Amino acid sequence: MELPIDPSTFRIPPNADIDLSDWSTNEHGELSKDEAKPLQKALNKRLEELQENLYAHGKERLLVVLQATDTGGKDGTIRAVFDGTNPQGVKVASFGKPTDEELAHDYLWRVHQHAPKRGDITIFNRSHYEDVLVVRVHDLVPPDVWGRRYEHIRNFEQMLVDEGVTIRKFFLNISKDEQRQRLQDRIDEPAKHWKFSFGDLEERKHWDAYQTAFAAMLEETSTDQAPWFAVPADRKWFRNLVITGELVRTLEEIAADRFPPNPELDGVVVE
Ligand code: ADP
């Protein structure tokens, strides 16, 4: 289907020099929220069909990586983009603070086992990128240790691609003021209290260091085969449209037209 916005506008070219202040957080693509609604519905429907094809065909697999600052909207993205898809073929792997067992291994150990199997879409809600984000910002390991991880990650993802995994990575790019508003809403609205953590206020103090770490992540690890998209995410409906649009485009390549009608079934009648 034709989309009035082109998700590739937000694709980070390999080896780019990234200054995040050049990347808009607040786009609307000449659309209103109301105009976006039927587009989103049509994209969800197509994503649902393509995901069923992917699952039924059982050969290709798709890894979707989501990274963002706190309140960036990872959970809402998963709900909105994958609405209507079959949970049997869509998995979410969330990566929180590593356990002692995980810390006793290399940092990719806990990640690799969640890479998608044939027929599946797997969404990484946070990912191995935390090991060059929170770990870098909070000096959890020395700079020479996190510094060499960009190359590990490029090689790890290339290995997955070589083995048949398609990868799309989305950085949900919100402004500092939008984060303030979203945190305030979590405080002001009792129904959102469960989402609030005082730790988020502490993390907010490191906003600039996180922006630097996100920019480095985008510069170092957006490749032709495993590209990053810096998605303007202040407007949730626009964010959803861009990500669903890109995933539909990708799945059209790896999951469409897998089932031509079987001529052997022509005229077969069940007694
Ligand atoms: P979310 O914020 O994604 O909804 P949580 O509230 O459980 O989920 O937060 C997960 C926390 O785990 C975040 O603070 C994140 O920085 C932290 N985390 C994830 N991966 C790592 C890692 N490799 N090392 C240290 N902390 C990590």
Residues whose N, C-alpha, C, O or C-beta is under 5 A from the ligand:
A	BS01	ADP	F95 G96 K97 P98 E130 D131 V134
